[in-house]
Amino acid sequence: MRHLFLNGPVQNGPFTFATRPGKAVGIRLAAALNAILGLPPAPHLWNTVTLAGDLRHRQAEDPMIPRQRFEADLIADKYTSGQPPVGGILTDTDAEVSNLALEMIENNLRAGTLAISRETVPTCQACGHMTGSGGHPCNACGSTDTEDRTGLHLVTELAKDRPVLDRSDIHASHRQQPKHLQHTAANVAQRLILSRTRDHGIDLSPLGLNGLVLDPRVGIHATVLAAARLHKADTAVMTITENAANHIAAHGQHFRQHDGIRLQYTLHGHLPYDHAASLQPLYEAYRAAQEIKDGFDEWFLPLLSLRAKTGTRLDQLPAFFKHYMRAHLAQPAEADESLLDAVRHSISVGGTEWITDKQALANVMATHRRVSAVTAEI
């Protein structure tokens, strides 16, 4: 299996996909692309290593619930079906992820791209949480008393022989390379601390860093690679917004390749999921059944976000719905295998032109008659 699309791990929080459908775009996009390529369902990936999660757990009605169970219950509530996704769920602290992350860290330590060194960092006097500079209250406990503390940390420096992001890191055609992102992703400190103070995370005590966990921006990359390794993929393609990629790219520079598996990013834009009222007249004009509406919302719009990387405007939706319906009505009785092969090749090289090609889209839809089925579980 050459490519496997995987969602950029969704940050766990007090929401559901029914109330925040925009949170599911990356999951739905990965599911749609994998289905077109004929691949089995991939796991849904979740980011649970957050300070907000620490605070939620401390304030829970039953603080004795183990953190892993607490996060799992919160994730389970996201799914309207009440059932876990067919491909399963993988979080950034599961054993497969933790083991892989430690493997990569050890390899990088041997290669000299990571180091364990004594660092002086601003720290909250009250709770010991690592804080940023600037004198603002501690995000973990609210105290304003900070001090510089020196201790062992996991650190890295940006590679000097290559940019933070180059073309090989982005799954996109030559014309769609995100030059702005490639520039802004490098606007970080040359030296990065990759160990953090959290209640929950990938424990770094095996490396002698007691009380510290791996920075979640690194853990996100390990999660995607772990899922790819479970599915025996050669290339893991993470669906992610440009803003999110900008936030994690530098921290993942030394964690995008391991054991013959390569990680790339594919960028998608935001979708205006508050559009139901504006499209109602069109739905009525086309006598669109619920299955058609769901296919447009949950299958086509995520695919469209791959092409509209800067985001889709509300006033663009009527034209896109008409294009979707024209393709739906133009579905052939039997899909043209040569056209499908062309679409699959385009997906494998980061092309998106087929999404706005009526004939190509119609053939894809003919192959997947129930186009919403890949995302019905959310």
Buried (B, 14 or more C-beta within 10 A) or exposed (E): BEBBBBBBBBBBBEBBBEEBBBBBBBBBBBBBBBBBBEBEBBBBBBBBBBBEBBBBBEEEEEEEEEBEEBBBEBBEEBBEEEEBBBBEBBBBBBEBBBEBBBBBBEBBBEEEBBEBEEBEBBBBBBEEBBBEEEEEEBBBBEBEEBEEBEBBBBBBBBEEEEBBBEEEBBBBEEEBBBEEBBEBBBEBEEEBBBBBBBBBBBBBEEBEBEEBBBBBBBBBBBBBBBBBBBBEBEBBBBBBBBEBBBBBBBBBBBBBBBEEBBBBBBBBBBBBBEBEEBBEEBBEEBEBEEBBBBBBBBBBBBBBBBBBBEBBEEEBBBEBBEBBBEBBEBBEEEBBEEBBEBBBEBBBEBBBEBBBBBEBBBBBBBBBEEBBBBBBBB
